[in-house]
């Protein structure tokens, strides 16, 4: 396993990060424990969760994922072996069961969210605490174009950073990160942190995969020059790039079969591009999922690639992708497909 510096910190995280958003929905606590142990055995030292998990979010399963992780730490006693990341949820009509139903990134919400996560995770500190998505309306979660919206009562970014600074000073979180953020938001957070002496974002967790390379347009340069690297989520486009949905197949336990909220991957442009990526992998004797993961992991702006699995077989395959080095011929084939089908599923 390769280890990479997390921003400008003294933490080195594994190139693969264990994603957890299925735990409590598609995976049991026993499954979660088994995945953590296998990941650790492979050299993975980085685990990512969120107060909102599992996904799809529901009131009855809210924060179950963090509880599973906390129970694991309590039973195994190896919290110090892990770099733990979690996130505070932002506003949204579908999650009106969290706190007072009007989520904000202000001092009260951040303080309450951090304390609750610490209790569930059964730990004294979180290594990386991220804003799951912006409080303001902007282009994330599948939106490429920006449509400006005048919003009242937004928490100023200054207030958010000051509140996070209080949590860092209290020792409850070590570092902060962004997620589903835009180039403007990322640079604004970084500028404010440097001007005011507040915590500097060390990472940005955004989607990145063969069907959605929009991160490259404005954020890749920021990630490298500002040492605010990408924690890539959905590297397999919720399994679409594995090839298991080819030809209209709908495996009964597949995430895209179970949940209609991920329907953006089922559009003609995505299906056409995915078929070509799967064919390219097979032409070169590669597993399609491993090719897709290897492409993400080797990008110079990626700090860690967040892999998620619902079965141990999938987890083994995902871990094995780290050892795959893509040839120039394969990379040229990927670029040719991307040119014909750019970002069909943002």
C-alpha positions in Angstrom: 0.0 0.0 0.0 1.1 3.5 -0.8 0.8 6.4 1.7 0.3 10.0 0.8 0.5 13.2 2.9 -2.9 14.6 3.8 -2.7 18.2 2.8 0.1 20.0 4.8 -0.4 17.9 7.9 1.9 15.3 9.3 -0.6 12.5 8.6 0.0 10.0 5.8 -3.1 8.3 4.6 -3.3 5.1 2.5 -3.9 5.6 -1.2 -7.2 3.6 -0.7 -9.7 4.7 1.9 -12.4 2.5 3.2 -15.8 3.9 2.4 -18.7 3.1 4.7 -21.9 4.5 3.4 -23.6 1.1 2.9 -23.1 0.0 6.5 -26.5 -0.1 8.2 -28.4 -0.3 5.0 -26.9 -3.0 2.7 -24.4 -4.2 5.2 -24.7 -5.4 8.8 -22.5 -4.6 11.7 -20.8 -8.0 11.3 -20.1 -7.1 7.7 -18.7 -3.8 8.7 -16.3 -5.4 11.2 -15.1 -7.9 8.6 -14.5 -5.1 6.1 -12.5 -3.0 8.5 -10.4 -6.0 9.5 -9.7 -6.9 5.9 -8.9 -3.3 4.9 -6.4 -3.1 7.9 -4.8 -6.3 6.8 -4.2 -4.8 3.4 -2.5 -1.7 4.8 -5.4 0.7 4.7 -5.3 3.1 7.6 -8.0 5.6 6.4 -11.7 5.2 7.0 -14.4 7.7 5.9 -17.9 8.1 7.3 -20.5 10.8 7.9 -23.3 11.5 10.4 -25.8 11.1 7.6 -24.8 7.6 6.7 -26.0 5.1 5.6 -27.2 6.1 2.2 -29.9 6.4 1.1 -30.5 8.5 4.3 -33.5 7.7 6.4 -34.6 8.8 9.8 -34.7 5.2 11.1 -31.1 4.4 10.1 -29.6 7.9 10.8 -26.0 7.6 12.1 -26.0 3.8 12.2 -22.7 3.8 10.3 -20.9 5.8 12.9 -22.3 3.6 15.6 -20.9 0.5 13.9 -17.5 2.1 13.6 -17.6 3.1 17.3 -18.6 -0.4 18.3 -15.6 -1.8 16.3 -13.2 0.6 18.0 -14.6 -0.4 21.4 -14.3 -4.1 20.7 -10.9 -4.1 19.0 -9.2 -1.2 20.8 -7.3 -0.1 17.8 -8.6 3.5 17.3 -5.0 4.8 17.3 -4.2 2.7 14.2 -6.8 4.6 12.1 -7.1 8.0 10.5 -10.8 8.7 10.9 -12.8 11.0 8.8 -16.4 12.1 9.3 -18.7 14.8 8.0 -21.4 17.2 9.2 -24.6 17.3 7.0 -25.8 20.4 5.3 -29.3 21.6 4.6 -31.7 19.5 2.6 -35.4 18.7 2.5 -34.8 15.0 2.6 -33.0 15.0 5.9 -35.3 17.1 8.1 -34.9 14.6 11.0 -31.4 15.9 12.0 -31.1 18.3 14.9 -33.7 21.1 14.4 -34.6 20.4 10.8 -32.9 23.5 9.6 -29.3 22.5 9.2 -26.6 25.1 9.1 -22.8 25.2 9.3 -22.8 27.5 12.3 -21.3 27.3 15.7 -24.3 25.5 17.4 -24.8 22.9 14.7 -21.1 22.2 14.3 -20.6 21.8 18.1 -23.7 19.6 18.4 -22.7 17.5 15.4 -19.1 17.0 16.5 -20.1 16.0 20.0 -22.7 13.5 18.7 -20.3 11.9 16.3 -17.6 11.6 18.9 -20.1 9.8 21.2 -21.3 7.4 18.4 -17.7 6.8 17.2 -16.6 6.2 20.8 -13.5 8.3 20.4 -12.1 11.5 21.8 -11.1 13.0 18.4 -11.8 12.9 14.7 -8.8 13.2 12.5 -10.6 14.9 9.5 -13.9 16.6 9.9 -15.6 17.7 6.6 -18.5 19.8 5.6 -20.5 17.2 3.7 -21.8 19.7 1.1 -22.1 23.5 1.0 -24.8 25.3 2.9 -25.3 27.6 -0.1 -27.0 26.5 -3.3 -24.4 25.8 -5.9 -23.5 23.2 -8.5 -23.0 19.9 -6.7 -24.7 16.5 -6.6 -25.0 16.1 -10.4 -25.2 19.8 -11.4 -22.6 21.1 -13.8 -24.1 24.5 -14.6 -24.2 27.2 -12.0 -27.5 29.0 -11.4 -27.3 31.8 -8.9 -29.8 31.9 -6.2 -30.3 34.7 -3.6 -30.5 33.1 -0.2 -31.2 34.7 3.1 -29.7 33.7 6.5 -26.7 31.8 5.1 -24.0 31.2 7.6 -21.0 33.3 6.6 -18.0 31.2 5.7 -16.1 33.2 8.3 -18.4 31.9 11.0 -18.1 28.3 9.9 -14.3 28.4 9.9 -14.3 30.1 13.3 -16.6 27.4 14.7 -14.4 24.7 13.3 -11.3 26.4 14.8 -12.9 26.2 18.2 -13.3 22.4 17.7 -9.7 22.1 16.7 -8.5 24.1 19.7 -10.7 21.9 21.9 -8.9 18.9 20.5 -12.1 17.3 19.3 -11.1 17.4 15.6 -7.5 17.6 14.2 -8.0 18.9 10.7 -10.9 20.1 8.5 -11.9 19.2 4.9 -14.4 20.2 2.3 -16.8 18.0 0.3 -18.9 18.5 -2.8 -17.3 22.0 -3.0 -16.7 24.2 -6.0 -13.5 26.0 -7.0 -14.8 29.3 -5.7 -15.8 27.8 -2.4 -12.5 26.0 -2.0 -10.3 29.0 -2.7 -12.5 31.2 -0.4 -12.1 28.8 2.5 -8.4 28.6 2.0 -8.0 32.4 1.7 -10.0 33.0 4.8 -8.0 30.4 6.8 -4.7 31.9 5.8 -5.9 35.5 6.5 -7.4 34.8 9.9 -5.2 32.0 11.2 -8.0 29.5 11.1 -7.7 25.8 10.2 -6.8 25.3 6.5 -8.8 22.6 4.6 -6.5 19.7 3.9 -8.7 17.8 1.5 -11.7 18.0 -0.7 -14.0 15.0 -1.1 -15.8 15.2 -4.4 -17.0 12.6 -7.0 -14.5 11.5 -9.5 -14.7 8.6 -11.9 -14.5 7.7 -15.6 -18.0 9.0 -16.1 -17.5 12.2 -14.2 -14.1 13.9 -14.5 -15.5 17.4 -13.9 -13.0 17.8 -11.0 -10.3 18.2 -13.5 -11.7 21.4 -15.0 -11.2 23.8 -12.1 -10.3 21.9 -8.9 -7.4 19.6 -10.0 -5.0 22.6 -10.2 -6.2 23.8 -6.8 -5.8 20.4 -5.3 -2.1 20.2 -6.4 -1.0 23.8 -6.0 -2.8 24.4 -2.6 -2.0 20.9 -1.3 -5.7 20.3 -0.8 -5.9 16.9 -2.4 -9.0 15.0 -3.7 -10.6 12.2 -1.7 -12.4 10.7 -4.6 -15.8 9.3 -3.9 -18.0 7.2 -6.3 -14.9 6.0 -8.2 -17.0 3.2 -9.7 -20.1 5.4 -10.3 -22.0 3.3 -7.7 -20.8 0.1 -9.4 -21.9 1.1 -12.9 -18.3 0.9 -14.2 -17.9 -2.6 -13.0 -19.9 -3.8 -16.0 -22.5 -5.6 -13.9 -25.3 -3.4 -15.4 -24.2 -4.1 -19.0 -27.0 -4.9 -21.5 -29.7 -3.6 -19.3 -28.9 -6.1 -16.5 -30.2 -5.2 -13.1 -28.6 -7.4 -10.4 -31.1 -7.6 -7.5 -28.6 -6.5 -4.9 -27.0 -3.8 -7.0 -27.2 -0.3 -5.6 -28.5 1.1 -8.8 -31.1 -1.6 -9.0 -32.3 -1.0 -5.4 -32.4 2.8 -5.2 -33.9 5.1 -7.8 -32.1 8.1 -6.3 -29.0 7.1 -8.3 -30.8 7.1 -11.7 -28.5 9.7 -13.2 -26.2 6.9 -14.2 -28.9 5.3 -16.3 -28.9 7.7 -19.2 -28.0 6.9 -22.8 -24.8 8.9 -22.7 -23.6 7.1 -19.6 -24.5 3.7 -20.8 -22.7 4.2 -24.1 -19.6 5.5 -22.4 -19.6 2.7 -19.8 -20.0 0.0 -22.4 -16.9 1.3 -24.2 -14.9 1.5 -20.9 -15.9 -2.1 -20.0 -15.0 -3.3 -23.5 -11.6 -1.5 -23.3 -10.8 -3.2 -20.1 -11.7 -6.6 -21.4 -9.8 -6.0 -24.6 -6.7 -5.7 -22.4 -7.5 -8.6 -20.1 -8.4 -6.3 -17.2 -11.2 -6.3 -14.7 -13.4 -3.3 -15.6 -13.8 -2.2 -12.0 -10.1 -2.5 -11.3 -9.3 -0.5 -14.4 -11.7 2.2 -13.3 -10.3 2.3 -9.8 -6.7 2.3 -10.9 -7.3 5.2 -13.1 -8.6 7.3 -10.2 -5.9 6.2 -7.7 -3.0 7.2 -10.1 -4.1 10.8 -10.7 -1.6 13.3 -9.3 -4.3 15.4 -7.6 -5.8 12.4 -5.7 -4.8 11.9 -2.1 -6.9 8.8 -1.5 -9.5 6.8 -3.5 -12.6 5.9 -1.4 -13.6 2.4 -2.1 -16.9 0.9 -1.0 -18.2 -2.6 -1.1 -21.2 -4.6 -0.1 -19.5 -8.0 -0.3 -16.0 -9.2 0.7 -15.5 -10.3 -2.9 -16.0 -6.8 -4.1 -13.7 -5.5 -1.3 -10.9 -7.9 -2.3 -11.2 -6.8 -5.9 -11.1 -3.1 -5.0 -8.1 -3.6 -2.8 -6.3 -5.5 -5.6 -6.8 -2.5 -8.0 -4.0 -0.8 -6.1 -1.5 -3.1 -7.7 -2.7 -2.5 -11.2 -0.6 -0.1 -13.3 -2.4 1.0 -16.4 -0.4 0.9 -19.6 0.0 3.9 -22.0 -2.2 2.0 -24.5 -5.0 1.6 -21.9 -4.7 5.3 -20.9 -4.9 6.4 -24.5 -8.0 4.3 -24.9 -9.5 5.9 -21.9 -8.8 9.4 -23.2 -10.3 8.5 -26.6 -13.5 7.4 -24.9 -13.6 10.5 -22.7 -13.2 12.7 -25.7 -16.3 11.1 -27.3 -18.3 11.0 -24.1 -17.1 13.7 -21.7 -18.7 13.7 -18.2 -22.0 11.9 -19.1 -22.9 11.4 -15.4 -21.8 14.3 -13.2 
